[in-house]
């Protein structure tokens, strides 16, 4: 056991954050900590790391256990260079190495002077230090530092660059590098995937998978959690629950737990109703009063179950369109852009979007993905090339920087100033769907968290009813549950979407086609993120020289036909999945209605009313027939 927390309580004022938390971490365990924004994940991390003190409860850990903690956005602040700051981790070993160099000089002097006794004493001392240096991997320090800096995306930055010249995101990445070099027994990371591009994320996952110590990580990156962790702790309603498995397994187990808890709740409610009915009818009768009193005592002793999931609010929204675009939505031809004359950020960018497509734009940080979106939305003018939008296009743009928000507005004013024709009730209803209710709508934009600002931006985008969405990192700042709701809304969207994302789970679920941007132009890949990575691996493995003979025109035609057929098949599959999900929702709702009617039929009062009983039976039969039809449709689509 590396760490154990028992009975942890923490409140801010009268507001409880964590209640009776039990938490344990074993050696080499990989744990993901999840929960909605504001659930208390970062608070718990700070308590476990000793940064915050709990109101009550205890934390136990071995005295010699080394704990390393990286808070959100905790960048390095120092006057040192990148290299010097990283090497400072190995100060003790570097001091040993320096003393070895000094001993070498003295040994040489004693040998020249013929002072054999002192020479041998110094030589023995040198051997001891050299053995210590070797056992603690002193000869590998520079290679380790260089490898880590390259893996974390600092390969193109001179290592003598002063750290105070770096951006906030680079400073945070560098703080993570330093912590990884320290190799603590327990590595605690709060949102370590922020500011990382996909290549760096992939490298970090592999590094952490082979890490020798235990890891506790807070992350909204579901792909990262699936690849790394073997245990999930969820913070919900101020309490923690442990699940064995990665993020996807946790979702399965949580759903199963919910269904079990709901069944137990409904069974108990049925039992309570019967007991209460018996007490009400028999308490006043002399012959049955004792039995009625016994049942009333049973009711009083009964530990009532809460209805599962009733307290947790989740956002709910859909993207609708006013009218359809034409089939050809966008054509980009030989586009190039540079911030300075004579230097291009990218060139030869050519691609097209067709109606209903869901296309991901990927590429390393700094290739100009966001710049390209700024050109498409008319914010920047290209250096050369053409952008042509099709007919009836109404464009909606989501900016990851959230620059279109007026920081001085309240949330209500922000939506109302954009849509002045809507009445207050409508605006408040929309904001309620995005979890802003009551006085929440009077909060200033400048006082909101990143996640709250993201929900305001999505609310504005939803009301626009655009038929083409350009999304720049739409899942940034959103918690795991909000991401899933956004995905669901986009899956049902009938328009066209072009999006940038570093969220590989989101890319996998949403993308039908991937376009990769580089300085030389665009490469096209059919399928989602995993398909894209597989194709990249295949191309890398082949590495065959280009042939002088161009492909036959018939081959090119067949490739085009196969591409269109595959694209249509993927589109049809997405539509089929949507229909299945809708049918499953309808089936669940109808089963609930049928269960309620069947409960009503057991009411003795209803049995006395023949006409009402017959009507209720007829309703039951009608609903059962409807349910049977829904099951038939579901089976047909699922087969």
Order of alpha helices (4+ residues) and beta strands (2+ residues): beta-beta-beta-alpha-beta-beta-alpha-alpha-alpha-alpha-alpha-beta-alpha-beta-alpha-beta-beta-alpha-alpha-beta-beta-beta-alpha-beta-beta-alpha-alpha-alpha-beta-alpha-beta-alpha-beta-beta-alpha-alpha-alpha-alpha
